[in-house]
């Protein structure tokens, strides 16, 4: 009778019982899932390092706004290499980085050799005329779908891109698989 008084029945819904108990604890699963989400994000943006992801997370956390997820994606989408890839001038982000590092890309008539250069609205990206045949071949090989984002105004004849603003843009159209940004953003609080 004394033991019965010590044990207090609790609500059954508070207990989380794993479907596969021998595959690790819930802590291990959360850690594994956050690692998978970070890796998905890294691969989606061409193998960006964890160090760069952490820097961009710190930038978004410092900005106090309710739309942290969209700010986080805006930082990735405003990079020069992703802009070249989204405009279909390059077949992959790594291809875009190679063009940038070789000095074939101009932003506002200045040669830029930094792949992570963040663009501002109104920046004009142009390509060295010697690379026109390569870019034309990339455009022919590239699939039409997905259509380039609305924040880019692209002129394929003059090989120029005008970087616009991110107002009323849905980033979920650019991401083809389910990406849980909350896990990526919360991982920075823990480390």
TAPE-V494038 format. One record per residue. RES is the residue in one small letter. SS is DSSP state (@ for helix, = for strand, . for the rest). PSI is psi in whole degrees, -180 to 180 (* if undefined). Layout:
# TAPE-V494038
res = (RES,RES)
ss = (SS,SS)
psi = (PSI,PSI)
This chain:
# TAPE-V494038
res = (x,x,x,x,x,x,x,x,x,x,x,x,x,x,x,x,x,x,x,x,x,x,x,x,x,x,x,x,x,x,x,x,x,x,x,x,x,x,x,x,x,x,x,x,x,x,x,x,x,x,x,x,x,x,x,x,x,x,x,x,x,x,x,x,x,x,x,x,x,x,x,x,x,x,x,x,x,x,x,x,x,x,x,x,x,x,x,x,x,x,x,x,x,x,x,x,x,x,x,x,x,x,x,x,x,x,x,x,x,x,x,x,x,x,x,x,x,x,x,x,x,x,x,x,x,x,x,x,x,x,x,x,x,x,x,x,x,x,x,x,x,x,x,x,x,x,x,x,x,x,x,x,x,x,x,x,x,x,x,x,x,x,x,x,x,x,x,x,x,x,x,x,x,x,x,x,x,x,x,x,x,x,x,x,x,x,x,x,x,x,x)
ss = (.,@,@,@,@,@,.,.,.,.,.,@,@,@,.,.,.,.,.,.,@,@,@,.,.,@,@,@,@,@,@,@,@,@,@,@,@,@,@,@,@,@,@,@,.,.,.,.,.,@,@,@,@,@,@,@,@,@,@,@,@,@,.,.,.,.,.,@,@,@,@,@,@,@,@,@,@,.,=,@,@,@,@,@,@,@,.,.,.,.,.,.,@,@,@,@,@,@,@,@,@,.,.,.,=,=,=,.,.,=,=,.,.,.,.,.,.,=,.,.,.,.,.,=,=,=,=,.,@,@,@,@,@,@,@,@,@,@,@,@,@,.,.,.,.,.,.,.,.,.,.,=,=,=,=,.,.,.,.,=,=,=,=,.,.,.,.,.,.,.,@,@,@,.,.,.,.,.,.,.,@,@,@,@,@,@,@,@,@,@,.)
psi = (-36,-39,-37,-35,-29,-35,121,128,140,170,129,-25,-15,-21,135,109,128,145,-34,87,-24,5,16,164,171,-30,-43,-39,-43,-43,-44,-44,-40,-38,-40,-41,-41,-40,-39,-46,-42,-45,-34,-34,33,30,41,139,160,-32,-43,-40,-42,-38,-44,-33,-43,-38,-43,-32,-34,-31,117,102,155,-26,64,-39,-45,-36,-39,-45,-31,-37,-37,-41,-18,2,150,-41,-40,-32,-42,-38,-43,-27,2,18,-20,151,-28,169,-34,-36,-41,-41,-37,-42,-40,-46,-27,0,29,-3,134,138,118,45,26,135,128,128,18,117,-27,22,125,125,150,162,135,-6,140,121,125,162,144,137,-22,-22,2,-46,-38,-44,-40,-39,-40,-39,-39,-40,-26,146,147,-38,137,153,141,149,161,-21,-2,128,114,132,105,-19,-45,-1,51,150,133,120,124,-155,165,22,135,43,133,109,-15,-18,-28,-24,120,-15,168,121,122,94,-25,-38,-38,-44,-36,-23,-27,-29,-32,-29,*)
